[in-house]
């Protein structure tokens, strides 16, 4: 009887990694398009309400800041600060992952909750302080940093918890993959790209989701103003509940 008990416990132990692998595979398939839509919403809402700053595509801020420095235009301090804040937020996400000692789906959900809390923070802060009324002011700068931190958390969770997932940040890369995959698909000759077709199709899904997120966010900004942040918050809540 003791041997049977030990065997049962061993089976349960072996089953857990298998269950985690199945759940991680499902998250890798379902989560990135949702996160890509969130990234599109956050980027567009931030750009239109917070002083033309990219809150999701951080390298865009580097380009804008460099252009202002070269041409002698007014330097938006928030554009410059968004880059180190993004790096610090990535480091914080790593520290959270290390402190929790979780892996896979458990870590993904933990970081999704952190992202939800940060986006909810942007919504609450924006509703009460109205940063869009002065998009280059202090309140707008604070909102930018919270939104940037939320996006850093999103990108970190994909690398730390779901490393096989396609990035929701590199839309240029996803557009490249999509166009080249379509050309290979339409061609009757041997494909030029020796890449998994499913991954290329995934790039198309992420690109489409990002564009949909941008369109929805543009409509939300025009109709709701600072309340437009409620849309990415709602999607972030769906991501936390995703099974």
C-alpha positions in Angstrom: 0.0 0.0 0.0 2.8 2.6 0.8 4.3 1.8 -2.6 0.9 2.6 -4.3 0.7 5.9 -2.4 4.1 6.9 -3.6 3.3 6.0 -7.1 0.1 8.1 -7.1 2.0 11.1 -5.8 4.7 10.6 -8.4 2.0 10.5 -11.1 0.5 13.7 -9.9 4.0 15.3 -9.8 4.6 14.2 -13.4 1.2 15.4 -14.6 1.7 19.0 -13.4 4.5 19.9 -15.9 2.4 18.3 -18.7 -0.6 20.3 -17.7 1.5 23.5 -17.5 2.9 22.8 -21.0 -0.6 22.4 -22.4 -1.8 25.6 -20.7 1.3 27.5 -21.8 0.7 26.4 -25.4 -2.9 27.6 -25.3 -1.8 30.9 -23.8 0.9 31.3 -26.5 -1.8 30.9 -29.1 -4.6 33.0 -27.6 -2.8 35.7 -25.5 -0.6 37.6 -28.0 -3.4 38.8 -30.3 -5.2 40.2 -27.2 -2.0 41.8 -25.9 -1.3 43.2 -29.4 -4.7 44.9 -29.4 -4.0 46.4 -26.0 -0.6 47.7 -27.2 -2.3 49.4 -30.2 -4.9 51.0 -27.9 -2.3 52.2 -25.3 0.0 53.5 -28.1 -2.7 55.5 -29.8 -4.4 56.8 -26.7 -1.1 57.9 -25.3 0.0 59.6 -28.5 -3.2 61.6 -28.9 -3.9 62.5 -25.2 -0.4 62.6 -23.6 1.7 64.9 -25.8 2.5 62.8 -28.9 4.4 60.2 -27.0 4.6 56.5 -27.9 3.7 54.6 -24.8 4.0 51.1 -26.4 6.7 51.6 -29.1 9.4 53.1 -27.1 12.0 53.5 -29.9 9.6 55.9 -31.5 10.3 58.3 -28.6 14.0 58.0 -29.2 13.5 59.1 -32.8 11.3 62.0 -31.9 13.7 63.2 -29.2 16.7 62.9 -31.5 14.8 64.9 -34.2 14.0 67.6 -31.8 17.6 67.8 -30.5 19.0 68.0 -34.0 16.5 70.6 -35.4 16.5 72.6 -32.2 12.8 72.1 -31.5 11.2 72.0 -28.0 12.4 68.8 -26.2 9.6 66.9 -24.6 11.1 65.6 -21.4 8.6 62.8 -21.1 9.8 61.4 -24.4 13.3 61.1 -23.0 12.3 59.8 -19.6 10.0 57.1 -21.2 13.1 55.2 -22.3 14.9 54.7 -18.8 11.5 54.3 -17.2 10.7 51.4 -19.6 14.1 49.8 -18.8 13.4 50.2 -15.0 10.0 48.7 -15.4 11.5 45.7 -17.3 13.9 45.2 -14.5 11.1 45.4 -12.0 9.1 42.8 -13.9 12.2 40.5 -13.8 12.5 41.1 -10.0 8.9 40.2 -9.5 9.4 37.0 -11.6 12.5 36.1 -9.6 10.9 36.8 -6.2 7.8 34.8 -7.0 9.9 31.9 -8.4 7.0 31.1 -10.6 7.2 29.8 -14.2 5.0 29.5 -17.2 1.3 30.1 -16.9 1.5 31.1 -13.2 4.1 33.8 -14.0 2.2 34.9 -17.0 -1.0 35.5 -14.9 1.0 37.3 -12.2 2.5 39.8 -14.7 -0.9 40.1 -16.4 -2.3 41.2 -13.1 0.5 43.7 -12.7 -0.2 45.1 -16.1 -4.0 45.3 -15.3 -3.3 47.3 -12.1 -1.0 49.7 -14.0 -3.5 50.3 -16.8 -6.2 50.7 -14.2 -3.9 53.2 -12.5 -3.6 55.2 -15.8 -7.4 55.2 -16.2 -8.1 56.4 -12.6 -5.3 59.0 -12.7 -6.4 60.3 -16.1 -10.1 60.6 -15.1 -9.2 62.6 -12.0 -6.4 64.8 -13.3 -7.4 65.2 -16.9 -3.9 65.1 -18.4 -5.2 65.5 -21.9 -6.1 69.1 -21.1 -2.4 69.9 -20.8 -0.7 67.1 -22.7 2.8 68.5 -22.1 2.3 69.1 -18.4 3.3 67.2 -15.3 0.1 65.1 -15.0 0.5 64.0 -18.6 4.1 63.0 -17.9 3.1 60.9 -14.9 0.4 59.2 -16.9 2.9 58.4 -19.6 5.3 56.8 -17.2 2.6 54.6 -15.7 1.4 53.5 -19.2 5.0 52.8 -20.3 5.5 50.7 -17.2 2.4 48.7 -18.1 3.7 48.0 -21.6 7.1 47.0 -20.3 5.3 44.5 -18.0 3.5 43.1 -21.1 6.7 42.7 -23.1 8.5 41.2 -20.2 5.8 38.6 -19.5 6.0 37.3 -23.1 9.8 36.9 -22.8 9.9 35.5 -19.3 6.7 33.4 -19.2 5.9 32.5 -22.8 9.3 32.7 -24.6 7.9 31.0 -27.8 5.3 33.7 -28.4 5.6 36.3 -31.1 6.4 39.7 -29.9 3.5 42.1 -29.6 5.9 45.1 -29.7 7.7 44.7 -33.1 5.0 45.6 -35.5 7.6 46.4 -38.2 8.8 42.8 -37.9 5.3 41.4 -38.0 4.5 43.4 -41.1 7.6 42.2 -42.7 6.8 38.6 -41.9 3.2 39.0 -43.1 4.1 40.5 -46.5 6.9 37.9 -47.2 4.6 35.0 -46.1 1.9 36.3 -48.5 4.4 36.5 -51.3 5.6 32.9 -50.6 2.0 31.7 -50.4 1.0 33.3 -53.7 4.1 32.0 -55.5 4.0 28.7 -57.2 7.7 28.1 -56.7 9.5 26.8 -53.6 9.2 29.3 -50.7 12.1 31.6 -50.0 11.5 31.7 -46.3 12.3 28.5 -44.4 10.2 29.6 -41.5 7.2 27.9 -39.7 4.1 29.0 -41.6 2.0 29.0 -38.4 4.4 31.5 -36.9 4.0 33.8 -40.0 0.3 33.5 -39.8 0.6 34.5 -36.2 2.4 37.7 -37.3 -0.6 38.5 -39.5 -3.0 38.0 -36.5 -0.9 40.3 -34.3 -0.7 42.9 -37.0 -4.5 42.8 -37.5 -5.1 42.9 -33.8 -2.8 45.9 -33.3 -4.6 47.8 -36.1 -8.0 47.0 -34.7 -6.8 48.2 -31.3 -5.7 51.5 -32.9 -9.0 52.0 -34.7 -11.1 51.3 -31.6 -8.8 53.6 -29.5 -9.1 56.4 -32.0 -12.9 56.2 -31.8 -12.8 56.0 -28.0 -10.5 59.1 -27.7 -12.8 61.2 -30.0 -15.9 60.2 -28.0 -14.7 59.6 -24.5 -11.5 61.6 -24.0 -9.6 60.4 -20.9 -12.2 57.6 -20.4 -10.7 55.9 -23.5 -8.3 54.2 -21.1 -11.1 52.0 -20.0 -10.8 50.0 -23.2 -7.3 48.7 -22.7 -8.2 48.1 -19.0 -11.1 46.0 -20.0 -9.0 43.9 -22.4 -6.3 43.5 -19.8 -9.0 42.1 -17.4 -10.0 39.7 -20.2 -6.3 38.6 -20.5 -6.1 37.9 -16.8 -9.2 35.7 -17.0 -8.1 33.9 -20.2 -8.0 30.1 -20.0 
